[in-house]
């Protein structure tokens, strides 16, 4: 950058982004953020133009989740800013560190209902970890550093910075500090593990309940070592998948509404539940007062507010899981319980036999999982295909399975995959989507075309909003209302319009060759997999039921 | 009808005098299921620390709210006044 132009607020933004190691941002320009885009012109930061601000937000989320770095997105004021909201809410609910930059109308116009003015600062309160509105350019540098620290510190989350246009344009009077760094870390008291040690020593039937916090605490190694040394059987939440090696003999798979029956029964029978980075979410517990009814609870978390929120902890351990879990590692004598667990596992293995010629989605996803290269990153949308992916695919680590857990946002998969692929250009990235979900952010096919992003899209197509249809069939007397999508567009023609190679398969005999063709293709690829619209996700804990009351068929 | 007992609590919150900190506290209080019966707020202009007294009621334990308010970035302390 030449010194001919004085440094502006917009220029400062990119200097600080570079200080924090940000090489890529996702965004969409507009009137009130034009000075920032003008500064981008001189910056080394690479910007990806998404085709909707929600796409930009989810690409930032995918980028963060796949790489462990902070994802950055930006949008203009008004509708640009409100379009980020769903992505911020998703990041807040799943504790994902992103920094969102919004342009705002000039300070003098604020509060006057100006063109494209919305109080995004006010709107952000319920869907961010923290937010800032910059009132003077002299504050900007400090706020930007704080935003990155807050996003990453403790329980991670999204931070929004709203920057009025005049602040973006203002010249910086003060000298730019090369390495300003603020420390704002919450000091946690030393964990008291004596109660937990006592509980563990007396447990006969313990279960390790692994959540999304394990990956985010960078404690996969510690959790695996704990599971191996103690021999405690483990179960995982949706976001925890990958933290435990799927081939570990004491691992029972996902628990909860669409978890394995073995995982749910084991949790129901356990006498000690060790929750690591998990928060007793309603999709995990089913009917709360009947969840692990005989268990004492040891709860490891970084967030005080999660302790005793939904389930009282007999031994809460607050702090960094990576430091605290090894303190509890010991050998246990639980052979009878382990034998019982092996029996449960053997009783409830997945079955892939399926009558007729029509394709069985679980078998397809199982095969994709087997054939995909090591370190492939899979993203999903939300619905039946998401649960089938969680049940039938295996991941080496949580950063290889990106799914909208808490918010359950349809439209997550495609833009998240774009972000993941940009953060990890040498790994394969696969989106598992549905014919309902893909349409929620379908405009991002244009982003794939523009930047030639080689993501592979497995489109599980039942021409239905399948999960809602399933519930209407099971719990609303088959009164199918607004769940038929028989008039979907021609997905092959749609993909082709964006220079994406595409293929449709309808028969079991076509599956293996099609998956191989997709994986071998250098560029983006859409594989449309037509399945029987009547297929349901099994097993299922019905609403308001305990987890040991799983349905295995209608 | 709701037959659960509402408990009354008084919170004393010390916070940096920052933008929207009051809105944040009120938003969290409502979202977490607490009714606001009254409040007082004043700023010590010397050190820019605001003291907020919040009178709330809920059938939920007060720790549900204090844990969440404590997480807000600008909050210095939250105490339940039992006097």
Interface residues (C-beta under 8 A of the other chain):
Chain A: X121 X122 X125 X126 X129 X130 X131 X132 X133 X135 X150 X303 X304 X305 X307 X308 X309
Chain B: X19 X20 X23 X24 X27 X31 X63 X64 X67 X68 X70 X71 X72 X73
